[in-house]
Amino acid sequence: MSLGVPVTAALLGALIGAVLPGAGRRLATPTSASPAAPPGRRPAPPASAPPASAPPASGPPASAPPASGPPASGPPASGPPASAPPASGPSRSAGDRPFLAGRVRVRRVPSWVPAATGAVVGAVVLGTLAAALDGDPGLPAVLAMAAVGLILAVVDLTCLRLPDPLVATAGLLGAAGLTAAALLAGTPGRLFTAVAAAAVCGFVQVLLALAPGSRLGFGDVKLGTVLGLPLGWLGWSTVLTGLVLPHLLNGLAVLGLLATGRVRRDTALPVGPALLAGTWLALLTS
C-alpha cells in the first residue's frame, strides 16, 4: 500500500478540521430578530435626545389666574409607572455557546483547543479511510462525504440540528462520486447495492424514529439514509455493521454522561455524531 494517498488525505483532513469549529458555529448561528415591545406600551424615546423646549417669550411672562375652586384631584393612574428597560450587555450569539449549546456541563478550554482537536479528528478520519479503501474507485466519494460529515457533526453538537442543505450536499457528492466510480470501473452492481442499502437504512431509521420514546429526529433519519450509500458500496455485511454500531455508540455515550452526572435523563442529545462515527468504523472494518 502506498502511503501517498493516506498522508495526503490526512493533511487535507487536518486542514478541514482546523477550521471546523468556526465554520460549524457560523452554520449553527440562528438569525435572531430584535425583540418586539410589549403590547400596549409605547417605546420610550432614546435617552440621548434632548427634551424639546419652546423659545422664551419676548414679553413679560403671563401668569394664569388663580383657580376659584379647590384643586381638582383625579384618580391615580391605573397602570404602573413607566420605567426605562434595564441596560443589557452585548448579545450572546450561538457562536459563543459552549459544547452542546449548554446541555452538557463541561469546563472552559483555551481558544486553540477546538481547532487543534478538529485538526486531529479530521486527519484521523480522512487518513484512516484513505488507508482502508486505498485502491477502491469509490474512495474520492467517501472522502468527500466524510468531509461534509465532519461539519455536520460540529453543527449537531452545537445546536442539535442537521441542516438539510449539508445533508443533501453529502448525498449528492456520494451519489455522483459512486456513480462515476461504478461507470469507470465497470461495476454497476455495486452502485445498485449502494442505492438499495440507502433505501434500507432510511426505512430502518424511520422505524426507529417512530418507536415510542425514541430520541431520533428526522434529520437523523435523512443522514442515516445518505450514509447507506458508502455502506452499501462495500457490501451488505458493512450495511449491517453500520446500522448497529451508531446506536451502540450513542447508548454508551449517553450512559457515560449519565453516570458522570453531566446530563439528566430528559436531556436532549445529538445522534448525528454517533451515526457518522458508527459509519466510519463500519467502513474501516469492512
C-alpha positions as CSV (number, residue, x, y, z in Angstrom):
1,M,0.0,0.0,0.0
2,S,1.3,3.4,-1.0
3,L,1.5,6.0,1.8
4,G,1.0,8.9,-0.5
5,V,-2.8,8.8,-0.6
6,P,-3.4,8.3,3.2
7,V,-0.9,11.0,4.0
8,T,-2.4,13.4,1.6
9,A,-5.9,12.6,2.9
10,A,-4.7,13.1,6.5
11,L,-3.2,16.5,5.7
12,L,-6.5,17.5,3.9
13,G,-8.5,16.3,6.9
14,A,-6.3,18.3,9.3
15,L,-6.8,21.4,7.3
16,I,-10.6,20.9,7.2
17,G,-10.7,20.0,10.8
18,A,-8.8,23.1,11.9
19,V,-11.5,25.4,10.5
20,L,-14.4,23.2,11.6
21,P,-15.2,24.8,15.0
22,G,-15.6,28.3,13.5
23,A,-17.4,27.1,10.4
24,G,-19.7,24.9,12.4
25,R,-20.6,27.7,14.8
26,R,-21.4,30.1,12.0
27,L,-23.6,27.5,10.3
28,A,-25.3,26.9,13.7
29,T,-26.0,30.5,14.5
30,P,-29.7,31.3,14.1
31,T,-31.0,34.5,12.6
32,S,-32.3,36.4,15.6
33,A,-34.8,39.2,15.3
34,S,-34.9,42.1,17.6
35,P,-37.4,41.7,20.5
36,A,-40.7,43.4,20.0
37,A,-42.0,45.9,22.5
38,P,-44.7,44.6,24.9
39,P,-48.3,45.1,23.6
40,G,-49.9,48.3,24.7
41,R,-46.7,50.0,25.7
42,R,-45.2,52.8,23.6
43,P,-41.5,52.6,23.2
44,A,-39.6,55.2,25.2
45,P,-37.7,57.9,23.3
46,P,-33.9,57.5,23.1
47,A,-32.1,58.8,26.1
48,S,-29.7,60.9,24.0
49,A,-32.5,63.1,22.5
50,P,-32.8,66.3,24.5
51,P,-36.3,67.4,25.5
52,A,-38.0,69.8,23.2
53,S,-38.3,73.3,24.7
54,A,-40.3,76.3,23.5
55,P,-38.5,79.5,22.8
56,P,-38.8,82.1,25.5
57,A,-41.4,84.7,25.1
58,S,-40.3,88.3,24.4
59,G,-42.8,90.0,26.7
60,P,-43.4,89.6,30.4
61,P,-44.4,86.1,31.5
62,A,-48.1,85.7,31.6
63,S,-49.5,84.3,34.8
64,A,-52.6,82.1,34.9
65,P,-55.5,83.4,37.0
66,P,-55.9,81.5,40.3
67,A,-58.5,78.8,40.3
68,S,-61.6,79.8,42.2
69,G,-62.4,76.3,43.5
70,P,-60.5,73.7,45.4
71,P,-57.8,72.0,43.4
72,A,-59.1,69.1,41.4
73,S,-57.7,65.7,42.2
74,G,-58.1,62.9,39.7
75,P,-57.9,59.2,40.3
76,P,-54.4,57.7,40.4
77,A,-53.1,56.2,37.2
78,S,-54.2,52.6,36.8
79,G,-51.0,51.3,35.1
80,P,-47.6,51.0,36.8
81,P,-45.3,53.9,36.3
82,A,-43.3,53.7,33.1
83,S,-39.7,52.8,33.6
84,A,-36.9,52.5,31.2
85,P,-35.8,49.0,30.5
86,P,-32.6,47.9,32.1
87,A,-29.5,48.3,30.0
88,S,-28.4,45.0,28.6
89,G,-24.9,43.9,27.8
90,P,-23.7,42.6,24.4
91,S,-25.9,39.9,22.9
92,R,-24.6,36.4,23.0
93,S,-24.6,34.7,19.7
94,A,-24.8,30.9,19.0
95,G,-21.1,31.1,18.2
96,D,-20.3,31.8,21.8
97,R,-22.3,28.9,23.1
98,P,-20.4,26.1,24.9
99,F,-20.2,22.5,23.9
100,L,-23.6,21.0,23.1
101,A,-25.2,24.5,23.5
102,G,-25.0,24.4,27.3
103,R,-26.8,21.0,27.7
104,V,-23.7,19.2,28.9
105,R,-21.6,20.7,31.7
106,V,-18.0,21.0,30.7
107,R,-15.1,23.1,31.8
108,R,-13.9,26.0,29.7
109,V,-11.0,25.3,27.5
110,P,-8.5,27.7,25.8
111,S,-9.5,29.0,22.4
112,W,-6.9,27.0,20.5
113,V,-8.1,23.6,21.8
114,P,-11.2,23.3,19.5
115,A,-9.1,24.0,16.4
116,A,-6.4,21.6,17.4
117,T,-8.9,18.9,18.3
118,G,-10.7,19.4,14.9
119,A,-7.4,19.1,13.1
120,V,-6.6,15.8,14.8
121,V,-10.1,14.4,14.2
122,G,-10.1,15.4,10.6
123,A,-6.6,13.9,10.0
124,V,-7.6,10.6,11.7
125,V,-10.9,10.2,9.9
126,L,-9.8,11.0,6.4
127,G,-6.4,9.4,6.7
128,T,-7.8,6.1,8.1
129,L,-10.5,6.0,5.4
130,A,-7.9,6.5,2.7
131,A,-5.7,3.7,4.1
132,A,-8.6,1.3,4.5
133,L,-10.0,2.0,1.0
134,D,-6.8,2.5,-0.9
135,G,-7.3,1.4,-4.5
136,D,-11.1,1.4,-4.3
137,P,-12.6,3.6,-7.1
138,G,-15.2,4.9,-4.6
139,L,-12.6,6.4,-2.3
140,P,-13.0,10.1,-3.6
141,A,-16.7,9.9,-3.0
142,V,-16.3,8.5,0.5
143,L,-13.7,11.2,1.4
144,A,-16.0,14.0,0.2
145,M,-18.9,12.6,2.2
146,A,-16.6,12.3,5.3
147,A,-15.5,16.0,4.9
148,V,-19.1,17.1,4.9
149,G,-19.9,14.7,7.8
150,L,-17.3,16.4,9.9
151,I,-19.1,19.7,9.5
152,L,-22.4,18.1,10.2
153,A,-21.1,16.6,13.5
154,V,-19.9,20.0,14.7
155,V,-23.3,21.7,13.9
156,D,-25.3,18.9,15.5
157,L,-23.1,19.1,18.7
158,T,-23.6,22.9,18.8
159,C,-27.3,23.3,18.2
160,L,-28.9,19.9,17.9
161,R,-29.6,20.4,14.2
162,L,-28.6,18.7,10.9
163,P,-29.2,21.3,8.2
164,D,-30.9,19.8,5.1
165,P,-28.5,21.6,2.7
166,L,-25.5,20.0,4.2
167,V,-27.1,16.5,4.3
168,A,-28.2,17.0,0.7
169,T,-24.7,18.0,-0.2
170,A,-23.3,14.8,1.3
171,G,-25.9,12.8,-0.5
172,L,-25.2,14.4,-3.9
173,L,-21.4,14.1,-3.5
174,G,-21.8,10.4,-2.6
175,A,-24.3,9.6,-5.4
176,A,-22.3,11.4,-8.1
177,G,-19.0,10.1,-7.0
178,L,-20.1,6.5,-6.6
179,T,-21.9,6.6,-10.0
180,A,-18.8,7.9,-11.7
181,A,-16.7,5.2,-9.9
182,A,-19.1,2.4,-11.0
183,L,-19.1,3.6,-14.6
184,L,-15.3,3.9,-14.7
185,A,-14.7,0.6,-13.0
186,G,-17.5,-1.2,-14.9
187,T,-19.2,-2.4,-11.7
188,P,-22.8,-1.2,-11.9
189,G,-23.9,-3.9,-9.5
190,R,-22.0,-2.0,-6.6
191,L,-23.9,1.1,-7.4
192,F,-27.3,-0.7,-7.3
193,T,-26.3,-2.2,-3.9
194,A,-25.4,1.2,-2.6
195,V,-28.8,2.7,-3.7
196,A,-30.7,-0.3,-2.2
197,A,-28.7,0.0,1.0
198,A,-29.6,3.7,1.3
199,A,-33.3,2.8,1.0
200,V,-33.0,0.0,3.6
201,C,-31.1,2.3,6.0
202,G,-33.7,5.0,5.6
203,F,-36.5,2.5,6.3
204,V,-34.8,1.2,9.4
205,Q,-34.2,4.8,10.7
206,V,-37.8,5.7,10.1
207,L,-38.9,2.7,12.2
208,L,-36.5,3.7,15.0
209,A,-37.7,7.3,14.9
210,L,-41.4,6.3,15.2
211,A,-40.7,3.9,18.1
212,P,-42.2,5.0,21.4
213,G,-39.7,7.1,23.4
214,S,-37.3,7.4,20.5
215,R,-34.9,10.4,20.6
216,L,-34.2,10.0,16.9
217,G,-35.2,13.0,14.8
218,F,-36.0,13.1,11.1
219,G,-32.8,15.0,10.4
220,D,-31.0,11.9,11.8
221,V,-33.3,9.7,9.5
222,K,-32.1,11.7,6.4
223,L,-28.5,11.5,7.5
224,G,-28.8,7.7,8.1
225,T,-30.3,7.3,4.6
226,V,-27.4,9.2,3.0
227,L,-24.8,7.2,4.9
228,G,-26.3,4.0,3.5
229,L,-24.6,4.8,0.1
230,P,-21.0,4.2,1.2
231,L,-22.0,1.3,3.4
232,G,-23.8,-0.4,0.5
233,W,-20.9,0.3,-1.8
234,L,-18.8,-2.1,0.4
235,G,-21.5,-4.8,0.8
236,W,-24.4,-5.9,2.9
237,S,-22.2,-7.0,5.8
238,T,-20.9,-3.5,6.1
239,V,-24.5,-2.2,6.0
240,L,-25.5,-4.4,8.9
241,T,-22.5,-3.2,10.9
242,G,-23.2,0.4,10.0
243,L,-26.8,0.0,11.3
244,V,-25.8,-1.4,14.6
245,L,-22.7,0.5,15.6
246,P,-24.1,4.0,15.6
247,H,-26.8,3.2,18.1
248,L,-24.4,1.1,20.2
249,L,-22.0,4.1,20.4
250,N,-24.8,6.5,21.2
251,G,-26.1,4.3,24.0
252,L,-22.6,4.0,25.5
253,A,-22.1,7.8,25.3
254,V,-25.4,8.5,27.0
255,L,-24.7,6.0,29.8
256,G,-21.3,7.6,30.4
257,L,-22.8,11.1,30.5
258,L,-25.5,10.0,32.9
259,A,-23.0,8.1,35.1
260,T,-20.8,11.2,35.5
261,G,-23.8,13.5,36.2
262,R,-23.2,15.7,33.1
263,V,-26.7,15.2,31.8
264,R,-30.1,14.2,33.1
265,R,-32.4,11.6,31.7
266,D,-34.5,14.1,29.9
267,T,-31.6,16.0,28.3
268,A,-31.8,16.2,24.5
269,L,-28.6,15.0,22.9
270,P,-27.5,14.8,19.3
271,V,-27.4,11.5,17.4
272,G,-25.8,12.7,14.2
273,P,-22.2,12.3,15.5
274,A,-22.9,8.7,16.6
275,L,-24.3,7.9,13.1
276,L,-21.2,9.4,11.5
277,A,-18.8,7.7,13.9
278,G,-20.5,4.3,13.5
279,T,-20.4,4.6,9.7
280,W,-16.7,5.5,9.8
281,L,-15.9,2.4,12.0
282,A,-18.0,0.2,9.7
283,L,-16.1,1.3,6.7
284,L,-12.8,0.7,8.4
285,T,-13.7,-2.8,9.5
286,S,-15.2,-3.9,6.2
